[in-house]
């Protein structure tokens, strides 16, 4: 019995220590808003067909990331802000993996976008059917530890 208690205590201590590591401090405030390493991270997901249906005056949005790639494509967008000052973060390298739960994943670098002076990061991903997806986010900023968080998303 003492061995089991020692093992459980060790596991609890390891989990606590892991929660203190850089990038492991993501806090979920909502399904689309997390705070990680002092950044507010906002997720937006939009069917590519909706982006392509924008009026002609919105050509910048329609041409983003070399255009949408086929049926079932979705535009994944992340907006990043300093959690203390609320200033937009413009110097990040953002990499995202979109995984259909239990099946294949697709990984892409998100490209910086500036539309009407608002900066965010985005790219297109294939998300076919009404299934749950996991969106893993890696954010690297100069001179700072990598930040990671994970969103759950359900297509409709």
Phi and psi in radians as a Rosetta constraint file:
Dihedral C 1 N 2 CA 2 C 2 CIRCULARHARMONIC -1.088 0.35
Dihedral N 2 CA 2 C 2 N 3 CIRCULARHARMONIC -0.624 0.35
Dihedral C 2 N 3 CA 3 C 3 CIRCULARHARMONIC -1.123 0.35
Dihedral N 3 CA 3 C 3 N 4 CIRCULARHARMONIC -0.719 0.35
Dihedral C 3 N 4 CA 4 C 4 CIRCULARHARMONIC -1.124 0.35
Dihedral N 4 CA 4 C 4 N 5 CIRCULARHARMONIC -0.768 0.35
Dihedral C 4 N 5 CA 5 C 5 CIRCULARHARMONIC -1.106 0.35
Dihedral N 5 CA 5 C 5 N 6 CIRCULARHARMONIC -0.738 0.35
Dihedral C 5 N 6 CA 6 C 6 CIRCULARHARMONIC -1.096 0.35
Dihedral N 6 CA 6 C 6 N 7 CIRCULARHARMONIC -0.730 0.35
Dihedral C 6 N 7 CA 7 C 7 CIRCULARHARMONIC -1.125 0.35
Dihedral N 7 CA 7 C 7 N 8 CIRCULARHARMONIC -0.742 0.35
Dihedral C 7 N 8 CA 8 C 8 CIRCULARHARMONIC -1.150 0.35
Dihedral N 8 CA 8 C 8 N 9 CIRCULARHARMONIC -0.695 0.35
Dihedral C 8 N 9 CA 9 C 9 CIRCULARHARMONIC -1.111 0.35
Dihedral N 9 CA 9 C 9 N 10 CIRCULARHARMONIC -0.745 0.35
Dihedral C 9 N 10 CA 10 C 10 CIRCULARHARMONIC -1.096 0.35
Dihedral N 10 CA 10 C 10 N 11 CIRCULARHARMONIC -0.772 0.35
Dihedral C 10 N 11 CA 11 C 11 CIRCULARHARMONIC -1.069 0.35
Dihedral N 11 CA 11 C 11 N 12 CIRCULARHARMONIC -0.766 0.35
Dihedral C 11 N 12 CA 12 C 12 CIRCULARHARMONIC -1.088 0.35
Dihedral N 12 CA 12 C 12 N 13 CIRCULARHARMONIC -0.723 0.35
Dihedral C 12 N 13 CA 13 C 13 CIRCULARHARMONIC -1.149 0.35
Dihedral N 13 CA 13 C 13 N 14 CIRCULARHARMONIC -0.700 0.35
Dihedral C 13 N 14 CA 14 C 14 CIRCULARHARMONIC -1.147 0.35
Dihedral N 14 CA 14 C 14 N 15 CIRCULARHARMONIC -0.731 0.35
Dihedral C 14 N 15 CA 15 C 15 CIRCULARHARMONIC -1.095 0.35
Dihedral N 15 CA 15 C 15 N 16 CIRCULARHARMONIC -0.744 0.35
Dihedral C 15 N 16 CA 16 C 16 CIRCULARHARMONIC -1.091 0.35
Dihedral N 16 CA 16 C 16 N 17 CIRCULARHARMONIC -0.788 0.35
Dihedral C 16 N 17 CA 17 C 17 CIRCULARHARMONIC -1.113 0.35
Dihedral N 17 CA 17 C 17 N 18 CIRCULARHARMONIC -0.695 0.35
Dihedral C 17 N 18 CA 18 C 18 CIRCULARHARMONIC -1.109 0.35
Dihedral N 18 CA 18 C 18 N 19 CIRCULARHARMONIC -0.561 0.35
Dihedral C 18 N 19 CA 19 C 19 CIRCULARHARMONIC -1.205 0.35
Dihedral N 19 CA 19 C 19 N 20 CIRCULARHARMONIC -0.272 0.35
Dihedral C 19 N 20 CA 20 C 20 CIRCULARHARMONIC -1.576 0.35
Dihedral N 20 CA 20 C 20 N 21 CIRCULARHARMONIC -0.152 0.35
Dihedral C 20 N 21 CA 21 C 21 CIRCULARHARMONIC -1.228 0.35
Dihedral N 21 CA 21 C 21 N 22 CIRCULARHARMONIC 2.588 0.35
Dihedral C 21 N 22 CA 22 C 22 CIRCULARHARMONIC -0.993 0.35
Dihedral N 22 CA 22 C 22 N 23 CIRCULARHARMONIC 2.439 0.35
Dihedral C 22 N 23 CA 23 C 23 CIRCULARHARMONIC 1.493 0.35
Dihedral N 23 CA 23 C 23 N 24 CIRCULARHARMONIC -0.225 0.35
Dihedral C 23 N 24 CA 24 C 24 CIRCULARHARMONIC -1.717 0.35
Dihedral N 24 CA 24 C 24 N 25 CIRCULARHARMONIC 0.158 0.35
Dihedral C 24 N 25 CA 25 C 25 CIRCULARHARMONIC -1.802 0.35
Dihedral N 25 CA 25 C 25 N 26 CIRCULARHARMONIC 0.519 0.35
Dihedral C 25 N 26 CA 26 C 26 CIRCULARHARMONIC -1.195 0.35
Dihedral N 26 CA 26 C 26 N 27 CIRCULARHARMONIC 2.373 0.35
Dihedral C 26 N 27 CA 27 C 27 CIRCULARHARMONIC -2.161 0.35
Dihedral N 27 CA 27 C 27 N 28 CIRCULARHARMONIC 2.137 0.35
Dihedral C 27 N 28 CA 28 C 28 CIRCULARHARMONIC -1.515 0.35
Dihedral N 28 CA 28 C 28 N 29 CIRCULARHARMONIC 2.040 0.35
Dihedral C 28 N 29 CA 29 C 29 CIRCULARHARMONIC -1.661 0.35
Dihedral N 29 CA 29 C 29 N 30 CIRCULARHARMONIC -0.526 0.35
Dihedral C 29 N 30 CA 30 C 30 CIRCULARHARMONIC -2.752 0.35
Dihedral N 30 CA 30 C 30 N 31 CIRCULARHARMONIC 3.140 0.35
Dihedral C 30 N 31 CA 31 C 31 CIRCULARHARMONIC -1.127 0.35
Dihedral N 31 CA 31 C 31 N 32 CIRCULARHARMONIC -0.359 0.35
Dihedral C 31 N 32 CA 32 C 32 CIRCULARHARMONIC -2.145 0.35
Dihedral N 32 CA 32 C 32 N 33 CIRCULARHARMONIC 0.158 0.35
Dihedral C 32 N 33 CA 33 C 33 CIRCULARHARMONIC -2.439 0.35
Dihedral N 33 CA 33 C 33 N 34 CIRCULARHARMONIC 2.056 0.35
Dihedral C 33 N 34 CA 34 C 34 CIRCULARHARMONIC -2.162 0.35
Dihedral N 34 CA 34 C 34 N 35 CIRCULARHARMONIC 2.707 0.35
Dihedral C 34 N 35 CA 35 C 35 CIRCULARHARMONIC -1.999 0.35
Dihedral N 35 CA 35 C 35 N 36 CIRCULARHARMONIC 2.236 0.35
Dihedral C 35 N 36 CA 36 C 36 CIRCULARHARMONIC -2.519 0.35
Dihedral N 36 CA 36 C 36 N 37 CIRCULARHARMONIC 2.259 0.35
Dihedral C 36 N 37 CA 37 C 37 CIRCULARHARMONIC 0.833 0.35
Dihedral N 37 CA 37 C 37 N 38 CIRCULARHARMONIC 0.775 0.35
Dihedral C 37 N 38 CA 38 C 38 CIRCULARHARMONIC 1.351 0.35
Dihedral N 38 CA 38 C 38 N 39 CIRCULARHARMONIC 0.244 0.35
Dihedral C 38 N 39 CA 39 C 39 CIRCULARHARMONIC -2.078 0.35
Dihedral N 39 CA 39 C 39 N 40 CIRCULARHARMONIC 2.398 0.35
Dihedral C 39 N 40 CA 40 C 40 CIRCULARHARMONIC -1.460 0.35
Dihedral N 40 CA 40 C 40 N 41 CIRCULARHARMONIC 2.178 0.35
Dihedral C 40 N 41 CA 41 C 41 CIRCULARHARMONIC -2.052 0.35
Dihedral N 41 CA 41 C 41 N 42 CIRCULARHARMONIC 2.064 0.35
Dihedral C 41 N 42 CA 42 C 42 CIRCULARHARMONIC -1.948 0.35
Dihedral N 42 CA 42 C 42 N 43 CIRCULARHARMONIC 2.290 0.35
Dihedral C 42 N 43 CA 43 C 43 CIRCULARHARMONIC -1.792 0.35
Dihedral N 43 CA 43 C 43 N 44 CIRCULARHARMONIC 2.362 0.35
Dihedral C 43 N 44 CA 44 C 44 CIRCULARHARMONIC -2.280 0.35
Dihedral N 44 CA 44 C 44 N 45 CIRCULARHARMONIC 2.376 0.35
Dihedral C 44 N 45 CA 45 C 45 CIRCULARHARMONIC -2.297 0.35
Dihedral N 45 CA 45 C 45 N 46 CIRCULARHARMONIC 2.282 0.35
Dihedral C 45 N 46 CA 46 C 46 CIRCULARHARMONIC -2.446 0.35
Dihedral N 46 CA 46 C 46 N 47 CIRCULARHARMONIC 2.359 0.35
Dihedral C 46 N 47 CA 47 C 47 CIRCULARHARMONIC -0.997 0.35
Dihedral N 47 CA 47 C 47 N 48 CIRCULARHARMONIC 2.396 0.35
Dihedral C 47 N 48 CA 48 C 48 CIRCULARHARMONIC -1.044 0.35
Dihedral N 48 CA 48 C 48 N 49 CIRCULARHARMONIC -0.556 0.35
Dihedral C 48 N 49 CA 49 C 49 CIRCULARHARMONIC -1.053 0.35
Dihedral N 49 CA 49 C 49 N 50 CIRCULARHARMONIC -0.609 0.35
Dihedral C 49 N 50 CA 50 C 50 CIRCULARHARMONIC -1.202 0.35
Dihedral N 50 CA 50 C 50 N 51 CIRCULARHARMONIC -0.641 0.35
Dihedral C 50 N 51 CA 51 C 51 CIRCULARHARMONIC -1.165 0.35
Dihedral N 51 CA 51 C 51 N 52 CIRCULARHARMONIC -0.757 0.35
Dihedral C 51 N 52 CA 52 C 52 CIRCULARHARMONIC -1.193 0.35
Dihedral N 52 CA 52 C 52 N 53 CIRCULARHARMONIC -0.370 0.35
Dihedral C 52 N 53 CA 53 C 53 CIRCULARHARMONIC -1.483 0.35
Dihedral N 53 CA 53 C 53 N 54 CIRCULARHARMONIC -0.022 0.35
Dihedral C 53 N 54 CA 54 C 54 CIRCULARHARMONIC -1.076 0.35
Dihedral N 54 CA 54 C 54 N 55 CIRCULARHARMONIC 2.641 0.35
Dihedral C 54 N 55 CA 55 C 55 CIRCULARHARMONIC -1.074 0.35
Dihedral N 55 CA 55 C 55 N 56 CIRCULARHARMONIC 2.816 0.35
Dihedral C 55 N 56 CA 56 C 56 CIRCULARHARMONIC -0.978 0.35
Dihedral N 56 CA 56 C 56 N 57 CIRCULARHARMONIC -0.538 0.35
Dihedral C 56 N 57 CA 57 C 57 CIRCULARHARMONIC -1.191 0.35
Dihedral N 57 CA 57 C 57 N 58 CIRCULARHARMONIC -0.191 0.35
Dihedral C 57 N 58 CA 58 C 58 CIRCULARHARMONIC -1.779 0.35
Dihedral N 58 CA 58 C 58 N 59 CIRCULARHARMONIC 0.675 0.35
Dihedral C 58 N 59 CA 59 C 59 CIRCULARHARMONIC -1.049 0.35
Dihedral N 59 CA 59 C 59 N 60 CIRCULARHARMONIC -0.585 0.35
Dihedral C 59 N 60 CA 60 C 60 CIRCULARHARMONIC -1.040 0.35
Dihedral N 60 CA 60 C 60 N 61 CIRCULARHARMONIC -0.761 0.35
Dihedral C 60 N 61 CA 61 C 61 CIRCULARHARMONIC -1.154 0.35
Dihedral N 61 CA 61 C 61 N 62 CIRCULARHARMONIC -0.692 0.35
Dihedral C 61 N 62 CA 62 C 62 CIRCULARHARMONIC -1.178 0.35
Dihedral N 62 CA 62 C 62 N 63 CIRCULARHARMONIC -0.531 0.35
Dihedral C 62 N 63 CA 63 C 63 CIRCULARHARMONIC -1.630 0.35
Dihedral N 63 CA 63 C 63 N 64 CIRCULARHARMONIC -0.036 0.35
Dihedral C 63 N 64 CA 64 C 64 CIRCULARHARMONIC -0.947 0.35
Dihedral N 64 CA 64 C 64 N 65 CIRCULARHARMONIC 2.480 0.35
Dihedral C 64 N 65 CA 65 C 65 CIRCULARHARMONIC 0.938 0.35
Dihedral N 65 CA 65 C 65 N 66 CIRCULARHARMONIC 0.625 0.35
Dihedral C 65 N 66 CA 66 C 66 CIRCULARHARMONIC 1.196 0.35
Dihedral N 66 CA 66 C 66 N 67 CIRCULARHARMONIC 0.392 0.35
Dihedral C 66 N 67 CA 67 C 67 CIRCULARHARMONIC 1.424 0.35
Dihedral N 67 CA 67 C 67 N 68 CIRCULARHARMONIC 2.874 0.35
Dihedral C 67 N 68 CA 68 C 68 CIRCULARHARMONIC -1.217 0.35
Dihedral N 68 CA 68 C 68 N 69 CIRCULARHARMONIC 2.615 0.35
Dihedral C 68 N 69 CA 69 C 69 CIRCULARHARMONIC -1.957 0.35
Dihedral N 69 CA 69 C 69 N 70 CIRCULARHARMONIC 1.424 0.35
Dihedral C 69 N 70 CA 70 C 70 CIRCULARHARMONIC 1.398 0.35
Dihedral N 70 CA 70 C 70 N 71 CIRCULARHARMONIC 3.133 0.35
Dihedral C 70 N 71 CA 71 C 71 CIRCULARHARMONIC -1.133 0.35
Dihedral N 71 CA 71 C 71 N 72 CIRCULARHARMONIC 2.497 0.35
Dihedral C 71 N 72 CA 72 C 72 CIRCULARHARMONIC 1.413 0.35
Dihedral N 72 CA 72 C 72 N 73 CIRCULARHARMONIC 0.137 0.35
Dihedral C 72 N 73 CA 73 C 73 CIRCULARHARMONIC -1.425 0.35
Dihedral N 73 CA 73 C 73 N 74 CIRCULARHARMONIC 2.466 0.35
Dihedral C 73 N 74 CA 74 C 74 CIRCULARHARMONIC -2.235 0.35
Dihedral N 74 CA 74 C 74 N 75 CIRCULARHARMONIC 2.557 0.35
Dihedral C 74 N 75 CA 75 C 75 CIRCULARHARMONIC -1.637 0.35
Dihedral N 75 CA 75 C 75 N 76 CIRCULARHARMONIC 2.074 0.35
Dihedral C 75 N 76 CA 76 C 76 CIRCULARHARMONIC -1.745 0.35
Dihedral N 76 CA 76 C 76 N 77 CIRCULARHARMONIC 2.223 0.35
Dihedral C 76 N 77 CA 77 C 77 CIRCULARHARMONIC -2.248 0.35
Dihedral N 77 CA 77 C 77 N 78 CIRCULARHARMONIC 2.356 0.35
Dihedral C 77 N 78 CA 78 C 78 CIRCULARHARMONIC -2.140 0.35
Dihedral N 78 CA 78 C 78 N 79 CIRCULARHARMONIC 2.285 0.35
Dihedral C 78 N 79 CA 79 C 79 CIRCULARHARMONIC -1.921 0.35
Dihedral N 79 CA 79 C 79 N 80 CIRCULARHARMONIC 2.301 0.35
Dihedral C 79 N 80 CA 80 C 80 CIRCULARHARMONIC -2.111 0.35
Dihedral N 80 CA 80 C 80 N 81 CIRCULARHARMONIC 2.336 0.35
Dihedral C 80 N 81 CA 81 C 81 CIRCULARHARMONIC -2.405 0.35
Dihedral N 81 CA 81 C 81 N 82 CIRCULARHARMONIC 2.591 0.35
Dihedral C 81 N 82 CA 82 C 82 CIRCULARHARMONIC -1.150 0.35
Dihedral N 82 CA 82 C 82 N 83 CIRCULARHARMONIC 2.199 0.35
Dihedral C 82 N 83 CA 83 C 83 CIRCULARHARMONIC -1.173 0.35
Dihedral N 83 CA 83 C 83 N 84 CIRCULARHARMONIC -0.427 0.35
Dihedral C 83 N 84 CA 84 C 84 CIRCULARHARMONIC -1.520 0.35
Dihedral N 84 CA 84 C 84 N 85 CIRCULARHARMONIC -0.817 0.35
Dihedral C 84 N 85 CA 85 C 85 CIRCULARHARMONIC -1.703 0.35
Dihedral N 85 CA 85 C 85 N 86 CIRCULARHARMONIC -0.297 0.35
Dihedral C 85 N 86 CA 86 C 86 CIRCULARHARMONIC 1.188 0.35
Dihedral N 86 CA 86 C 86 N 87 CIRCULARHARMONIC 0.258 0.35
Dihedral C 86 N 87 CA 87 C 87 CIRCULARHARMONIC -1.293 0.35
Dihedral N 87 CA 87 C 87 N 88 CIRCULARHARMONIC 2.480 0.35
Dihedral C 87 N 88 CA 88 C 88 CIRCULARHARMONIC -1.117 0.35
Dihedral N 88 CA 88 C 88 N 89 CIRCULARHARMONIC 2.458 0.35
Dihedral C 88 N 89 CA 89 C 89 CIRCULARHARMONIC -1.664 0.35
Dihedral N 89 CA 89 C 89 N 90 CIRCULARHARMONIC 2.072 0.35
Dihedral C 89 N 90 CA 90 C 90 CIRCULARHARMONIC -1.948 0.35
Dihedral N 90 CA 90 C 90 N 91 CIRCULARHARMONIC -0.086 0.35
Dihedral C 90 N 91 CA 91 C 91 CIRCULARHARMONIC -1.960 0.35
Dihedral N 91 CA 91 C 91 N 92 CIRCULARHARMONIC 0.411 0.35
Dihedral C 91 N 92 CA 92 C 92 CIRCULARHARMONIC -1.605 0.35
Dihedral N 92 CA 92 C 92 N 93 CIRCULARHARMONIC 2.637 0.35
Dihedral C 92 N 93 CA 93 C 93 CIRCULARHARMONIC -1.862 0.35
Dihedral N 93 CA 93 C 93 N 94 CIRCULARHARMONIC 2.122 0.35
Dihedral C 93 N 94 CA 94 C 94 CIRCULARHARMONIC -2.106 0.35
Dihedral N 94 CA 94 C 94 N 95 CIRCULARHARMONIC 2.221 0.35
Dihedral C 94 N 95 CA 95 C 95 CIRCULARHARMONIC -2.156 0.35
Dihedral N 95 CA 95 C 95 N 96 CIRCULARHARMONIC 2.346 0.35
Dihedral C 95 N 96 CA 96 C 96 CIRCULARHARMONIC -2.269 0.35
Dihedral N 96 CA 96 C 96 N 97 CIRCULARHARMONIC 2.417 0.35
Dihedral C 96 N 97 CA 97 C 97 CIRCULARHARMONIC -1.997 0.35
Dihedral N 97 CA 97 C 97 N 98 CIRCULARHARMONIC 2.236 0.35
Dihedral C 97 N 98 CA 98 C 98 CIRCULARHARMONIC -1.923 0.35
Dihedral N 98 CA 98 C 98 N 99 CIRCULARHARMONIC 2.110 0.35
Dihedral C 98 N 99 CA 99 C 99 CIRCULARHARMONIC -2.143 0.35
Dihedral N 99 CA 99 C 99 N 100 CIRCULARHARMONIC 2.205 0.35
Dihedral C 99 N 100 CA 100 C 100 CIRCULARHARMONIC -1.280 0.35
Dihedral N 100 CA 100 C 100 N 101 CIRCULARHARMONIC 2.162 0.35
Dihedral C 100 N 101 CA 101 C 101 CIRCULARHARMONIC -0.848 0.35
Dihedral N 101 CA 101 C 101 N 102 CIRCULARHARMONIC 2.102 0.35
Dihedral C 101 N 102 CA 102 C 102 CIRCULARHARMONIC 1.419 0.35
Dihedral N 102 CA 102 C 102 N 103 CIRCULARHARMONIC -0.027 0.35
Dihedral C 102 N 103 CA 103 C 103 CIRCULARHARMONIC -2.162 0.35
Dihedral N 103 CA 103 C 103 N 104 CIRCULARHARMONIC -2.666 0.35
Dihedral C 103 N 104 CA 104 C 104 CIRCULARHARMONIC -1.208 0.35
Dihedral N 104 CA 104 C 104 N 105 CIRCULARHARMONIC 2.743 0.35
Dihedral C 104 N 105 CA 105 C 105 CIRCULARHARMONIC -2.168 0.35
Dihedral N 105 CA 105 C 105 N 106 CIRCULARHARMONIC 2.784 0.35
Dihedral C 105 N 106 CA 106 C 106 CIRCULARHARMONIC -2.280 0.35
Dihedral N 106 CA 106 C 106 N 107 CIRCULARHARMONIC 2.270 0.35
Dihedral C 106 N 107 CA 107 C 107 CIRCULARHARMONIC -2.077 0.35
Dihedral N 107 CA 107 C 107 N 108 CIRCULARHARMONIC 2.346 0.35
Dihedral C 107 N 108 CA 108 C 108 CIRCULARHARMONIC -2.535 0.35
Dihedral N 108 CA 108 C 108 N 109 CIRCULARHARMONIC 2.681 0.35
Dihedral C 108 N 109 CA 109 C 109 CIRCULARHARMONIC -1.380 0.35
Dihedral N 109 CA 109 C 109 N 110 CIRCULARHARMONIC 2.337 0.35
Dihedral C 109 N 110 CA 110 C 110 CIRCULARHARMONIC -1.483 0.35
Dihedral N 110 CA 110 C 110 N 111 CIRCULARHARMONIC 2.387 0.35
Dihedral C 110 N 111 CA 111 C 111 CIRCULARHARMONIC -1.638 0.35
Dihedral N 111 CA 111 C 111 N 112 CIRCULARHARMONIC 2.448 0.35
Dihedral C 111 N 112 CA 112 C 112 CIRCULARHARMONIC -1.158 0.35
Dihedral N 112 CA 112 C 112 N 113 CIRCULARHARMONIC 2.457 0.35
Dihedral C 112 N 113 CA 113 C 113 CIRCULARHARMONIC -2.293 0.35
Dihedral N 113 CA 113 C 113 N 114 CIRCULARHARMONIC 2.454 0.35
Dihedral C 113 N 114 CA 114 C 114 CIRCULARHARMONIC -2.235 0.35
Dihedral N 114 CA 114 C 114 N 115 CIRCULARHARMONIC 1.943 0.35
Dihedral C 114 N 115 CA 115 C 115 CIRCULARHARMONIC -2.203 0.35
Dihedral N 115 CA 115 C 115 N 116 CIRCULARHARMONIC 2.113 0.35
Dihedral C 115 N 116 CA 116 C 116 CIRCULARHARMONIC 0.946 0.35
Dihedral N 116 CA 116 C 116 N 117 CIRCULARHARMONIC 0.654 0.35
Dihedral C 116 N 117 CA 117 C 117 CIRCULARHARMONIC 1.386 0.35
Dihedral N 117 CA 117 C 117 N 118 CIRCULARHARMONIC -0.008 0.35
Dihedral C 117 N 118 CA 118 C 118 CIRCULARHARMONIC -1.727 0.35
Dihedral N 118 CA 118 C 118 N 119 CIRCULARHARMONIC 2.207 0.35
Dihedral C 118 N 119 CA 119 C 119 CIRCULARHARMONIC -1.772 0.35
Dihedral N 119 CA 119 C 119 N 120 CIRCULARHARMONIC 2.337 0.35
Dihedral C 119 N 120 CA 120 C 120 CIRCULARHARMONIC -2.624 0.35
Dihedral N 120 CA 120 C 120 N 121 CIRCULARHARMONIC -3.074 0.35
Dihedral C 120 N 121 CA 121 C 121 CIRCULARHARMONIC -2.275 0.35
Dihedral N 121 CA 121 C 121 N 122 CIRCULARHARMONIC 2.366 0.35
Dihedral C 121 N 122 CA 122 C 122 CIRCULARHARMONIC -2.741 0.35
Dihedral N 122 CA 122 C 122 N 123 CIRCULARHARMONIC 2.929 0.35
Dihedral C 122 N 123 CA 123 C 123 CIRCULARHARMONIC -2.982 0.35
Dihedral N 123 CA 123 C 123 N 124 CIRCULARHARMONIC 2.959 0.35
Dihedral C 123 N 124 CA 124 C 124 CIRCULARHARMONIC -1.684 0.35
Dihedral N 124 CA 124 C 124 N 125 CIRCULARHARMONIC 2.517 0.35
Dihedral C 124 N 125 CA 125 C 125 CIRCULARHARMONIC -2.384 0.35
Dihedral N 125 CA 125 C 125 N 126 CIRCULARHARMONIC 2.627 0.35
Dihedral C 125 N 126 CA 126 C 126 CIRCULARHARMONIC -1.467 0.35
Dihedral N 126 CA 126 C 126 N 127 CIRCULARHARMONIC 2.124 0.35
Dihedral C 126 N 127 CA 127 C 127 CIRCULARHARMONIC -2.424 0.35
Dihedral N 127 CA 127 C 127 N 128 CIRCULARHARMONIC 1.350 0.35
Dihedral C 127 N 128 CA 128 C 128 CIRCULARHARMONIC -1.381 0.35
Dihedral N 128 CA 128 C 128 N 129 CIRCULARHARMONIC 2.455 0.35
Dihedral C 128 N 129 CA 129 C 129 CIRCULARHARMONIC 1.323 0.35
Dihedral N 129 CA 129 C 129 N 130 CIRCULARHARMONIC 3.001 0.35
Dihedral C 129 N 130 CA 130 C 130 CIRCULARHARMONIC -1.644 0.35
Dihedral N 130 CA 130 C 130 N 131 CIRCULARHARMONIC 1.372 0.35
Dihedral C 130 N 131 CA 131 C 131 CIRCULARHARMONIC -2.219 0.35
Dihedral N 131 CA 131 C 131 N 132 CIRCULARHARMONIC 2.784 0.35
Dihedral C 131 N 132 CA 132 C 132 CIRCULARHARMONIC -1.348 0.35
Dihedral N 132 CA 132 C 132 N 133 CIRCULARHARMONIC 2.528 0.35
Dihedral C 132 N 133 CA 133 C 133 CIRCULARHARMONIC -2.255 0.35
Dihedral N 133 CA 133 C 133 N 134 CIRCULARHARMONIC 2.667 0.35
Dihedral C 133 N 134 CA 134 C 134 CIRCULARHARMONIC -1.960 0.35
Dihedral N 134 CA 134 C 134 N 135 CIRCULARHARMONIC 2.262 0.35
Dihedral C 134 N 135 CA 135 C 135 CIRCULARHARMONIC -1.987 0.35
Dihedral N 135 CA 135 C 135 N 136 CIRCULARHARMONIC 1.834 0.35
Dihedral C 135 N 136 CA 136 C 136 CIRCULARHARMONIC -1.578 0.35
Dihedral N 136 CA 136 C 136 N 137 CIRCULARHARMONIC 2.290 0.35
Dihedral C 136 N 137 CA 137 C 137 CIRCULARHARMONIC -2.080 0.35
Dihedral N 137 CA 137 C 137 N 138 CIRCULARHARMONIC 2.303 0.35
Dihedral C 137 N 138 CA 138 C 138 CIRCULARHARMONIC -2.142 0.35
Dihedral N 138 CA 138 C 138 N 139 CIRCULARHARMONIC 2.164 0.35
Dihedral C 138 N 139 CA 139 C 139 CIRCULARHARMONIC -2.115 0.35
Dihedral N 139 CA 139 C 139 N 140 CIRCULARHARMONIC 2.174 0.35
Dihedral C 139 N 140 CA 140 C 140 CIRCULARHARMONIC -2.091 0.35
Dihedral N 140 CA 140 C 140 N 141 CIRCULARHARMONIC 2.230 0.35
Dihedral C 140 N 141 CA 141 C 141 CIRCULARHARMONIC -2.119 0.35
Dihedral N 141 CA 141 C 141 N 142 CIRCULARHARMONIC 2.590 0.35
Dihedral C 141 N 142 CA 142 C 142 CIRCULARHARMONIC -0.971 0.35
Dihedral N 142 CA 142 C 142 N 143 CIRCULARHARMONIC 2.246 0.35
Dihedral C 142 N 143 CA 143 C 143 CIRCULARHARMONIC 1.310 0.35
Dihedral N 143 CA 143 C 143 N 144 CIRCULARHARMONIC 0.100 0.35
Dihedral C 143 N 144 CA 144 C 144 CIRCULARHARMONIC -2.124 0.35
Dihedral N 144 CA 144 C 144 N 145 CIRCULARHARMONIC 2.706 0.35
Dihedral C 144 N 145 CA 145 C 145 CIRCULARHARMONIC -1.180 0.35
Dihedral N 145 CA 145 C 145 N 146 CIRCULARHARMONIC 2.655 0.35
Dihedral C 145 N 146 CA 146 C 146 CIRCULARHARMONIC -1.053 0.35
Dihedral N 146 CA 146 C 146 N 147 CIRCULARHARMONIC 2.427 0.35
Dihedral C 146 N 147 CA 147 C 147 CIRCULARHARMONIC -1.895 0.35
Dihedral N 147 CA 147 C 147 N 148 CIRCULARHARMONIC 2.451 0.35
Dihedral C 147 N 148 CA 148 C 148 CIRCULARHARMONIC -2.353 0.35
Dihedral N 148 CA 148 C 148 N 149 CIRCULARHARMONIC 2.497 0.35
Dihedral C 148 N 149 CA 149 C 149 CIRCULARHARMONIC -2.651 0.35
Dihedral N 149 CA 149 C 149 N 150 CIRCULARHARMONIC 2.958 0.35
Dihedral C 149 N 150 CA 150 C 150 CIRCULARHARMONIC -2.438 0.35
Dihedral N 150 CA 150 C 150 N 151 CIRCULARHARMONIC 2.273 0.35
Dihedral C 150 N 151 CA 151 C 151 CIRCULARHARMONIC -1.938 0.35
Dihedral N 151 CA 151 C 151 N 152 CIRCULARHARMONIC 2.641 0.35
Dihedral C 151 N 152 CA 152 C 152 CIRCULARHARMONIC -1.793 0.35
Dihedral N 152 CA 152 C 152 N 153 CIRCULARHARMONIC 2.407 0.35
Dihedral C 152 N 153 CA 153 C 153 CIRCULARHARMONIC -2.461 0.35
Dihedral N 153 CA 153 C 153 N 154 CIRCULARHARMONIC 2.460 0.35
Dihedral C 153 N 154 CA 154 C 154 CIRCULARHARMONIC -2.075 0.35
Dihedral N 154 CA 154 C 154 N 155 CIRCULARHARMONIC 2.083 0.35
Dihedral C 154 N 155 CA 155 C 155 CIRCULARHARMONIC -1.343 0.35
Dihedral N 155 CA 155 C 155 N 156 CIRCULARHARMONIC 2.780 0.35
